[in-house]
Amino acid sequence: MDIEFEPLAVGHGPAVMAIFNHYVENSFSAYPERKLPVEFFSRFLDMTRGYPAYAMRNKESGEIVGFCFLHAYHPFPTFKATAEITYFVAPGSTGKGIGAAALERLQGEARGMGIRVILASISSLNEGSVAFHRRHGFSECGRFRGIGRKLGRDFDMVWMQKELDSQK
């Protein structure tokens, strides 16, 4: 699928929240248990200030097919070379290289910002995301066992990391 990246802006809120809320209600990819209001989108904008953040649009249909961003892992300057990554691809658009394109774009921009490590926080029940990250050079660096509970099931929080200065 041919996509274009648009800097995340207020106008993307409804489409981004619709994608996010799909995963809230139907998976372990997003941690909330209930749909979040469109107004929550402002938190995404706040947390990504100073970092790359994009809506991804299908060039042919014009539809928003995902969103991606980096944000600070920790507010203290001692961690400024580390960022956390987030991306969600619209249902029906997965498996078409959109996640890989988002990762590639964000990694390139991270390097330009002096970020050396990207972290991903993933539910252990989101096996597809764990596998995706592993295929793209991430390795598990931590696991908090049984700390989450959603849809009546306990899950681990898996932390994965990728060091950018030693990889393309």
Buried (B, 14 or more C-beta within 10 A) or exposed (E): BEBEBBEBEEEBBEBBBBBBBBBBEEBBBBEEEEBBEBEBBEEBBEBBEEBBBBBBBBEEEEBBBBBBBBBBBEEEEEEBBBBBBBBBBBEEBBEBBBBEBBBEBBBEBBBEBEBBBBBBBBBBBBEEBBEBBEEBBBEBEEBEEEEBEBEEEEBBBBBBBBEBEEEE
